[in-house]
Amino acid sequence: MKFSAEINVMPLKEILDPQGKAVTGSMKNMGLAEIQEVRIGKHISLVVDAENEAIAHEKVEEACKKLLANLIMESYEFTLKAL
Amino acid sequence: MKFGVVTFPGSNCDQDIIDVLSKIMGQQVENLWHKNHDLKGVDMVILPGGFSYGDYLRSGAIARFSPVMQEVIQFASKGGYVMGICNGFQILTEAGLVPGALLHNANRKFICRNVYLKPATSHSLITSDLDLNKALKIPIAHGEGNYFARPDVVKEMEDRDQILFRYCDEHGNVTAESNPNGSLANIAGVCNAGRNVFGMMPHPERAADPILANEDGLGIFESILKTALA
Protein backbone atom coordinates (compact mmCIF):
# COMPACT_ATOMS: atom_id res chain seq x y z
CA MET A 1 0.00 0.00 0.00
CA LYS A 2 1.10 3.52 -0.64
CA PHE A 3 0.64 6.35 1.82
CA SER A 4 1.35 10.02 1.45
CA ALA A 5 2.91 11.91 4.35
CA GLU A 6 2.70 15.66 4.87
CA ILE A 7 5.47 16.69 7.25
CA ASN A 8 6.02 20.01 8.99
CA VAL A 9 9.44 20.76 10.44
CA MET A 10 9.64 23.85 12.69
CA PRO A 11 12.45 25.53 14.62
CA LEU A 12 12.05 24.86 18.36
CA LYS A 13 10.20 27.61 20.23
CA GLU A 14 13.16 28.46 22.46
CA ILE A 15 15.40 29.02 19.44
CA LEU A 16 15.65 32.39 17.75
CA ASP A 17 14.23 32.19 14.23
CA PRO A 18 15.94 35.09 12.42
CA GLN A 19 14.01 34.39 9.21
CA GLY A 20 10.68 34.61 11.01
CA LYS A 21 11.84 37.72 12.82
CA ALA A 22 12.79 39.44 9.55
CA VAL A 23 9.41 38.57 8.01
CA THR A 24 7.59 39.85 11.13
CA GLY A 25 9.43 43.16 10.63
CA SER A 26 8.39 43.21 7.01
CA MET A 27 4.73 42.72 7.96
CA LYS A 28 4.93 45.91 9.98
CA ASN A 29 6.56 47.77 7.08
CA MET A 30 3.77 46.75 4.70
CA GLY A 31 1.07 47.93 7.08
CA LEU A 32 0.16 44.62 8.72
CA ALA A 33 1.43 45.30 12.23
CA GLU A 34 -1.36 43.04 13.53
CA ILE A 35 0.60 40.04 12.30
CA GLN A 36 3.13 38.95 14.87
CA GLU A 37 5.39 36.09 15.85
CA VAL A 38 6.03 34.72 12.36
CA ARG A 39 8.02 31.51 12.50
CA ILE A 40 9.28 29.77 9.41
CA GLY A 41 9.87 26.06 8.97
CA LYS A 42 9.73 23.52 6.18
CA HIS A 43 6.96 21.48 4.65
CA ILE A 44 8.00 18.12 3.20
CA SER A 45 5.73 15.73 1.37
CA LEU A 46 6.61 12.16 0.47
CA VAL A 47 5.13 8.84 -0.51
CA VAL A 48 5.88 5.71 1.49
CA ASP A 49 5.27 2.14 0.40
CA ALA A 50 4.32 -0.03 3.41
CA GLU A 51 2.16 -3.03 4.33
CA ASN A 52 -0.07 -1.02 6.61
CA GLU A 53 -0.45 2.40 8.18
CA ALA A 54 1.41 1.50 11.39
CA ILE A 55 4.51 0.48 9.41
CA ALA A 56 4.22 3.58 7.20
CA HIS A 57 4.05 5.67 10.37
CA GLU A 58 7.17 3.98 11.74
CA LYS A 59 9.12 4.60 8.48
CA VAL A 60 8.19 8.28 8.38
CA GLU A 61 9.11 8.64 12.07
CA GLU A 62 12.52 7.18 11.30
CA ALA A 63 13.01 9.48 8.29
CA CYS A 64 12.09 12.52 10.42
CA LYS A 65 14.31 11.58 13.36
CA LYS A 66 17.35 10.59 11.33
CA LEU A 67 17.34 13.09 8.49
CA LEU A 68 14.37 15.39 7.87
CA ALA A 69 14.57 17.16 11.24
CA ASN A 70 17.50 17.88 13.56
CA LEU A 71 15.91 17.38 16.97
CA ILE A 72 18.48 19.62 18.65
CA MET A 73 16.97 22.62 16.87
CA GLU A 74 13.74 21.48 15.23
CA SER A 75 10.50 19.63 15.94
CA TYR A 76 8.33 17.76 13.46
CA GLU A 77 4.76 16.57 13.02
CA PHE A 78 3.11 14.75 10.16
CA THR A 79 -0.12 13.32 8.84
CA LEU A 80 -0.49 10.12 6.81
CA LYS A 81 -3.08 9.38 4.19
CA ALA A 82 -3.66 6.13 2.28
CA LEU A 83 -3.38 6.69 -1.47
CA MET B 1 51.73 11.81 9.75
CA LYS B 2 49.18 10.81 7.11
CA PHE B 3 46.09 13.00 6.78
CA GLY B 4 42.91 12.27 4.84
CA VAL B 5 41.01 15.27 3.49
CA VAL B 6 37.47 14.43 2.35
CA THR B 7 35.95 16.00 -0.75
CA PHE B 8 32.15 16.07 -0.89
CA PRO B 9 30.28 17.49 -3.89
CA GLY B 10 30.31 21.19 -2.96
CA SER B 11 33.40 21.17 -0.71
CA ASN B 12 35.52 24.22 -1.51
CA CYS B 13 38.22 24.37 1.17
CA ASP B 14 39.62 20.88 0.60
CA GLN B 15 42.52 22.06 -1.57
CA ASP B 16 43.43 24.83 0.91
CA ILE B 17 43.86 22.26 3.69
CA ILE B 18 45.74 19.86 1.42
CA ASP B 19 48.14 22.72 0.54
CA VAL B 20 48.74 23.65 4.17
CA LEU B 21 49.28 20.05 5.29
CA SER B 22 51.48 19.01 2.37
CA LYS B 23 53.34 22.16 1.30
CA ILE B 24 53.59 24.10 4.57
CA MET B 25 53.65 21.25 7.09
CA GLY B 26 55.37 18.67 4.82
CA GLN B 27 52.95 15.87 5.66
CA GLN B 28 51.47 13.06 3.59
CA VAL B 29 47.90 13.75 2.46
CA GLU B 30 45.28 11.49 0.88
CA ASN B 31 42.32 13.18 -0.78
CA LEU B 32 39.30 11.01 0.10
CA TRP B 33 36.28 11.06 -2.23
CA HIS B 34 32.84 11.07 -0.61
CA LYS B 35 31.96 7.75 -2.27
CA ASN B 36 35.03 6.01 -0.80
CA HIS B 37 34.44 3.07 1.49
CA ASP B 38 37.93 3.11 2.99
CA LEU B 39 40.07 5.75 4.64
CA LYS B 40 43.35 4.52 3.10
CA GLY B 41 45.06 4.08 6.44
CA VAL B 42 45.18 7.77 7.40
CA ASP B 43 46.03 8.87 10.96
CA MET B 44 43.59 11.79 10.96
CA VAL B 45 40.58 12.76 8.85
CA ILE B 46 39.78 16.39 8.02
CA LEU B 47 36.30 17.41 6.85
CA PRO B 48 36.72 20.69 4.97
CA GLY B 49 34.53 23.74 4.54
CA GLY B 50 32.18 24.39 1.67
CA PHE B 51 28.58 23.61 0.84
CA SER B 52 28.42 19.82 0.77
CA TYR B 53 25.46 18.60 -1.31
CA GLY B 54 24.47 22.24 -1.77
CA ASP B 55 23.61 22.51 1.95
CA TYR B 56 20.23 21.03 0.98
CA LEU B 57 17.79 20.39 3.84
CA ARG B 58 20.32 21.61 6.47
CA SER B 59 24.07 22.24 6.29
CA GLY B 60 25.82 18.89 6.63
CA ALA B 61 22.61 16.82 6.85
CA ILE B 62 23.04 14.99 3.55
CA ALA B 63 26.84 14.62 3.78
CA ARG B 64 26.42 12.86 7.10
CA PHE B 65 24.90 9.88 5.25
CA SER B 66 27.51 9.70 2.45
CA PRO B 67 29.52 6.44 2.15
CA VAL B 68 32.80 7.94 3.42
CA MET B 69 31.09 9.32 6.55
CA GLN B 70 30.07 5.80 7.62
CA GLU B 71 33.82 5.00 7.65
CA VAL B 72 34.63 8.27 9.43
CA ILE B 73 32.01 7.57 12.13
CA GLN B 74 33.48 4.11 12.69
CA PHE B 75 37.04 5.51 12.71
CA ALA B 76 36.02 8.13 15.30
CA SER B 77 34.26 5.54 17.47
CA LYS B 78 37.58 3.65 17.69
CA GLY B 79 39.36 6.80 18.85
CA GLY B 80 40.63 7.99 15.44
CA TYR B 81 41.29 11.73 15.13
CA VAL B 82 38.72 13.67 13.11
CA MET B 83 38.57 17.43 12.62
CA GLY B 84 35.77 19.37 10.92
CA ILE B 85 36.18 22.96 9.81
CA CYS B 86 33.14 25.14 8.99
CA ASN B 87 30.90 22.87 6.87
CA GLY B 88 32.97 20.01 8.29
CA PHE B 89 31.92 21.08 11.81
CA GLN B 90 28.28 21.17 10.67
CA ILE B 91 28.65 17.62 9.31
CA LEU B 92 30.14 16.46 12.64
CA THR B 93 27.18 17.88 14.60
CA GLU B 94 24.69 16.29 12.17
CA ALA B 95 26.50 12.96 12.63
CA GLY B 96 26.34 13.36 16.40
CA LEU B 97 30.13 13.11 16.67
CA VAL B 98 30.29 16.40 18.60
CA PRO B 99 27.44 17.90 20.66
CA GLY B 100 25.20 20.74 19.54
CA ALA B 101 23.98 22.20 16.26
CA LEU B 102 24.79 25.22 14.09
CA LEU B 103 21.85 27.56 13.52
CA HIS B 104 21.48 30.46 11.11
CA ASN B 105 23.62 33.42 12.14
CA ALA B 106 21.60 35.62 14.50
CA ASN B 107 21.77 38.55 12.07
CA ARG B 108 20.66 36.34 9.16
CA LYS B 109 23.72 37.35 7.12
CA PHE B 110 26.49 35.32 5.58
CA ILE B 111 29.59 36.62 7.39
CA CYS B 112 32.98 36.53 5.70
CA ARG B 113 35.66 38.38 7.66
CA ASN B 114 38.51 38.00 10.14
CA VAL B 115 37.51 37.40 13.75
CA TYR B 116 39.53 36.77 16.91
CA LEU B 117 39.57 33.47 18.76
CA LYS B 118 40.62 32.68 22.28
CA PRO B 119 41.82 29.11 22.79
CA ALA B 120 39.90 27.90 25.84
CA THR B 121 42.06 24.92 26.78
CA SER B 122 45.44 23.33 26.03
CA HIS B 123 43.98 19.93 26.75
CA SER B 124 43.22 18.91 23.16
CA LEU B 125 45.15 17.75 20.11
CA ILE B 126 44.40 20.91 18.10
CA THR B 127 45.04 23.48 20.86
CA SER B 128 47.89 21.79 22.75
CA ASP B 129 50.62 24.15 21.53
CA LEU B 130 48.61 27.41 21.60
CA ASP B 131 49.17 30.35 23.93
CA LEU B 132 45.94 30.66 25.94
CA ASN B 133 46.55 34.37 26.42
CA LYS B 134 46.90 35.25 22.76
CA ALA B 135 43.92 36.02 20.54
CA LEU B 136 44.26 34.39 17.11
CA LYS B 137 43.09 36.28 14.04
CA ILE B 138 41.28 33.72 11.87
CA PRO B 139 38.68 34.24 9.13
CA ILE B 140 35.11 32.96 9.27
CA ALA B 141 32.88 32.48 6.21
CA HIS B 142 29.47 31.04 7.02
CA GLY B 143 25.73 31.63 7.10
CA GLU B 144 25.01 28.96 9.72
CA GLY B 145 27.61 29.20 12.45
CA ASN B 146 25.47 30.10 15.44
CA TYR B 147 26.44 27.37 17.90
CA PHE B 148 23.60 26.00 19.97
CA ALA B 149 23.21 23.21 22.50
CA ARG B 150 20.82 22.71 25.41
CA PRO B 151 22.02 24.49 28.59
CA ASP B 152 22.63 21.19 30.41
CA VAL B 153 24.74 19.97 27.47
CA VAL B 154 26.82 23.17 27.46
CA LYS B 155 27.30 22.89 31.22
CA GLU B 156 28.50 19.30 30.84
CA MET B 157 30.86 20.34 28.03
CA GLU B 158 32.27 23.15 30.14
CA ASP B 159 32.75 20.79 33.09
CA ARG B 160 34.57 18.34 30.82
CA ASP B 161 36.72 21.06 29.22
CA GLN B 162 35.27 20.41 25.75
CA ILE B 163 35.09 24.06 24.63
CA LEU B 164 38.16 24.67 22.45
CA PHE B 165 37.70 28.22 21.13
CA ARG B 166 35.58 31.25 21.95
CA TYR B 167 35.08 34.38 19.84
CA CYS B 168 36.85 37.33 21.48
CA ASP B 169 38.16 40.83 20.71
CA GLU B 170 41.73 41.44 19.56
CA HIS B 171 42.90 41.61 23.18
CA GLY B 172 41.41 38.22 24.02
CA ASN B 173 38.34 39.49 25.91
CA VAL B 174 35.32 37.27 25.34
CA THR B 175 32.52 39.83 24.95
CA ALA B 176 29.02 40.00 23.43
CA GLU B 177 30.33 42.53 20.86
CA SER B 178 33.01 40.12 19.65
CA ASN B 179 30.48 37.35 19.00
CA PRO B 180 29.91 37.51 15.22
CA ASN B 181 27.03 35.07 14.81
CA GLY B 182 25.13 34.73 18.09
CA SER B 183 26.88 31.53 19.22
CA LEU B 184 25.97 30.40 22.70
CA ALA B 185 28.69 31.46 25.18
CA ASN B 186 30.77 32.72 22.20
CA ILE B 187 31.58 29.10 21.32
CA ALA B 188 33.59 28.82 18.07
CA GLY B 189 35.02 25.30 18.46
CA VAL B 190 34.42 22.18 20.55
CA CYS B 191 35.53 18.58 20.93
CA ASN B 192 33.70 15.40 21.88
CA ALA B 193 33.90 13.80 25.32
CA GLY B 194 36.49 11.31 24.01
CA ARG B 195 38.69 14.27 22.90
CA ASN B 196 39.40 12.77 19.47
CA VAL B 197 36.80 14.66 17.37
CA PHE B 198 37.18 18.42 16.89
CA GLY B 199 34.91 20.96 15.22
CA MET B 200 35.39 24.67 14.61
CA MET B 201 33.63 27.26 12.44
CA PRO B 202 36.67 29.54 11.71
CA HIS B 203 39.14 28.60 8.97
CA PRO B 204 42.71 28.13 10.26
CA GLU B 205 43.74 26.81 6.82
CA ARG B 206 43.07 30.27 5.39
CA ALA B 207 45.56 31.77 7.82
CA ALA B 208 48.51 29.40 7.67
CA ASP B 209 50.62 30.49 4.70
CA PRO B 210 53.10 33.42 4.72
CA ILE B 211 51.83 34.46 1.29
CA LEU B 212 48.46 35.27 2.90
CA ALA B 213 50.10 37.63 5.42
CA ASN B 214 48.39 35.87 8.33
CA GLU B 215 49.83 32.77 9.97
CA ASP B 216 47.73 32.78 13.14
CA GLY B 217 46.13 29.49 12.11
CA LEU B 218 49.43 27.66 11.77
CA GLY B 219 49.65 26.95 15.51
CA ILE B 220 46.62 24.68 15.27
CA PHE B 221 48.32 22.46 12.68
CA GLU B 222 51.59 22.59 14.63
CA SER B 223 49.71 21.50 17.76
CA ILE B 224 48.34 18.48 15.90
CA LEU B 225 51.78 17.38 14.71
CA LYS B 226 53.59 17.98 17.99
CA THR B 227 51.02 16.13 20.07
CA ALA B 228 50.18 13.30 17.67
CA LEU B 229 53.84 12.53 16.99
CA ALA B 230 54.98 12.94 20.61
Interface residues (C-beta under 8 A of the other chain):
Chain A: P11 I15 L16 P18 Q19 K21 A22 L67 L68 N70 I72 M73
Chain B: L57 R58 A61 F65 T93 E94 G100 A101 L103 H104 N105 A106 N107 R108 F148 A149 R150 G182
